[in-house]
Amino acid sequence: MTLRSIILTCINFVQLTHYTSNFKKQKHPITLVCDNITNAPNIGSLFRIADAFNIDELIFCSDNMSLGKRMLKTSRSTEKYVRHKIDQNIDAVVEHLKRTNHYIIALEITENSKDLSTFTLASKQPLALILGDENFGVSEAILKQSDAIVHINMYGNNSSMNVVQAASIMLYEITKQLNS
């Protein structure tokens, strides 16, 4: 291999940063509602994924929020520019979202939930995606208020995955549909 071909190979594989990438900026009409998600690294990661998909808002519903050093380390400053709020009452949050014409989608495994990979978004309304408690999932009361309930197929022995990983998969699929 010649020096020239080595240089050309290296030039073609220069890693881009968030300052040099050519991703098209696009806002998505999505509100991510987190029901009693309290783990600080998960909260920080949810800020990062909310920024990555450029959603409208991130709402944490809990009376036990941890926005300390562990969350800040994981969020990598995205909490400074991702629109967010904390509201203890998820029922009131979901009722408000329904009144403001949001289509409510809960991410939970139920007898009637639809596989996310085959779910087709048929609404042009703004979306509210509900993520459940890290231990207990989305409550039955919230499931009853949802317009759709979706799940992510699991192929191993476990029936759940980390809430941030699940949110990432869900946001990827939903934004793909919004952008097509």
C-alpha positions as CSV (number, residue, x, y, z in Angstrom):
1,M,0.0,0.0,0.0
2,T,1.3,3.4,-0.9
3,L,1.5,6.4,1.4
4,R,-1.1,8.2,-0.8
5,S,-3.6,5.3,-0.5
6,I,-3.1,5.1,3.2
7,I,-3.8,8.9,3.5
8,L,-6.8,8.6,1.3
9,T,-8.1,5.7,3.3
10,C,-7.7,7.7,6.5
11,I,-9.4,10.8,5.0
12,N,-12.4,8.8,4.1
13,F,-12.9,7.6,7.7
14,V,-12.6,10.8,9.6
15,Q,-15.0,10.6,12.6
16,L,-17.5,13.5,12.7
17,T,-18.5,15.3,15.8
18,H,-21.7,17.1,16.7
19,Y,-20.1,20.2,15.3
20,T,-19.1,18.7,12.0
21,S,-21.9,16.2,11.3
22,N,-24.3,16.9,8.5
23,F,-27.5,15.6,10.1
24,K,-30.6,17.6,9.2
25,K,-32.1,19.3,12.2
26,Q,-35.7,18.4,12.6
27,K,-38.1,18.8,15.4
28,H,-40.5,16.0,16.2
29,P,-44.0,16.6,17.7
30,I,-43.4,14.1,20.5
31,T,-43.7,14.5,24.3
32,L,-42.0,11.8,26.2
33,V,-43.8,11.1,29.5
34,C,-41.8,9.2,32.2
35,D,-44.0,7.6,34.9
36,N,-41.9,7.4,38.1
37,I,-38.6,6.9,36.4
38,T,-36.2,7.7,39.3
39,N,-32.8,6.2,38.4
40,A,-30.4,9.1,37.9
41,P,-28.4,7.6,35.0
42,N,-31.6,6.6,33.3
43,I,-32.9,10.2,33.7
44,G,-29.6,11.6,32.3
45,S,-29.8,9.2,29.4
46,L,-33.4,10.1,28.7
47,F,-32.3,13.7,28.3
48,R,-29.7,12.6,25.8
49,I,-32.1,10.5,23.7
50,A,-34.7,13.3,23.9
51,D,-32.1,15.6,22.4
52,A,-30.9,13.1,19.8
53,F,-34.5,12.7,18.4
54,N,-35.2,16.4,19.0
55,I,-38.6,15.9,20.6
56,D,-40.9,18.7,21.9
57,E,-40.7,17.9,25.6
58,L,-39.7,15.5,28.3
59,I,-42.0,15.2,31.3
60,F,-41.0,13.4,34.5
61,C,-43.9,12.3,36.7
62,S,-42.5,11.5,40.1
63,D,-42.2,12.8,43.6
64,N,-38.8,11.3,44.0
65,M,-36.7,12.8,41.2
66,S,-32.9,12.6,41.4
67,L,-31.3,15.5,39.3
68,G,-28.0,15.4,41.0
69,K,-24.4,14.7,40.0
70,R,-25.0,11.2,38.5
71,M,-27.8,12.5,36.3
72,L,-25.7,15.5,35.2
73,K,-22.8,13.3,34.3
74,T,-24.9,11.1,32.1
75,S,-26.9,13.8,30.5
76,R,-23.8,15.6,29.2
77,S,-25.5,19.0,29.5
78,T,-28.5,18.1,27.4
79,E,-30.8,19.0,30.3
80,K,-29.8,22.6,29.6
81,Y,-31.6,22.7,26.3
82,V,-34.1,19.9,26.2
83,R,-37.5,21.3,27.2
84,H,-38.6,19.4,30.3
85,K,-40.6,19.6,33.5
86,I,-41.4,17.6,36.6
87,D,-45.1,17.0,37.5
88,Q,-46.0,14.6,40.3
89,N,-49.4,13.7,38.9
90,I,-49.2,11.6,35.7
91,D,-53.0,11.3,35.5
92,A,-53.3,15.1,35.3
93,V,-50.4,15.2,32.7
94,V,-52.1,12.6,30.5
95,E,-55.5,14.2,30.8
96,H,-53.9,17.6,29.7
97,L,-52.2,15.9,26.8
98,K,-55.5,14.3,25.7
99,R,-57.3,17.7,26.0
100,T,-54.5,19.3,23.8
101,N,-55.2,16.7,21.1
102,H,-52.1,14.4,21.7
103,Y,-52.3,10.8,20.5
104,I,-51.2,8.8,23.6
105,I,-49.0,5.7,23.0
106,A,-47.9,3.6,26.0
107,L,-44.9,1.3,25.8
108,E,-45.9,-1.8,27.7
109,I,-46.4,-5.6,27.1
110,T,-50.1,-6.5,27.5
111,E,-52.4,-9.1,26.2
112,N,-53.6,-6.6,23.5
113,S,-50.4,-4.6,22.8
114,K,-49.2,-4.3,19.3
115,D,-45.6,-5.2,18.2
116,L,-43.8,-1.9,17.6
117,S,-42.1,-3.3,14.5
118,T,-45.6,-3.8,12.9
119,F,-47.3,-0.8,14.5
120,T,-48.4,1.8,11.9
121,L,-48.9,5.4,13.1
122,A,-52.2,6.4,11.6
123,S,-52.5,9.8,13.4
124,K,-51.3,13.2,12.4
125,Q,-51.8,14.5,16.0
126,P,-48.9,15.4,18.2
127,L,-47.7,12.3,20.1
128,A,-47.2,11.5,23.7
129,L,-45.2,8.4,24.4
130,I,-45.6,7.0,27.9
131,L,-42.7,5.1,29.5
132,G,-43.4,3.2,32.7
133,D,-41.8,2.8,36.1
134,E,-38.5,0.9,36.0
135,N,-39.9,-1.9,38.1
136,F,-43.6,-1.9,37.5
137,G,-44.1,-0.5,34.0
138,V,-47.1,1.6,32.9
139,S,-50.0,1.6,35.3
140,E,-53.3,0.1,34.3
141,A,-55.0,3.5,34.8
142,I,-52.7,5.1,32.2
143,L,-53.0,2.1,29.9
144,K,-56.8,2.7,29.9
145,Q,-56.3,6.3,28.8
146,S,-53.9,5.4,26.0
147,D,-54.9,5.4,22.3
148,A,-52.4,2.7,21.5
149,I,-50.3,0.2,23.5
150,V,-47.2,-1.1,21.9
151,H,-44.4,-3.5,22.9
152,I,-41.0,-4.4,21.7
153,N,-40.6,-8.1,20.8
154,M,-38.1,-9.8,23.1
155,Y,-36.4,-12.9,21.8
156,G,-34.5,-14.0,24.9
157,N,-35.6,-15.2,28.4
158,N,-36.2,-11.7,29.8
159,S,-39.5,-9.9,29.3
160,S,-38.2,-6.4,29.7
161,M,-35.3,-4.2,28.9
162,N,-33.8,-1.0,30.3
163,V,-36.2,1.9,30.0
164,V,-33.7,4.1,28.0
165,Q,-33.0,1.3,25.5
166,A,-36.7,0.8,25.1
167,A,-37.3,4.5,24.7
168,S,-34.5,4.6,22.0
169,I,-36.0,1.8,20.0
170,M,-39.5,3.4,20.3
171,L,-38.3,6.9,19.3
172,Y,-36.4,5.5,16.4
173,E,-39.4,3.6,15.0
174,I,-41.9,6.4,15.6
175,T,-39.6,9.2,14.1
176,K,-38.9,6.9,11.1
177,Q,-42.6,6.8,10.5
178,L,-43.0,10.5,11.0
179,N,-40.2,11.2,8.5
180,S,-41.4,8.9,5.8
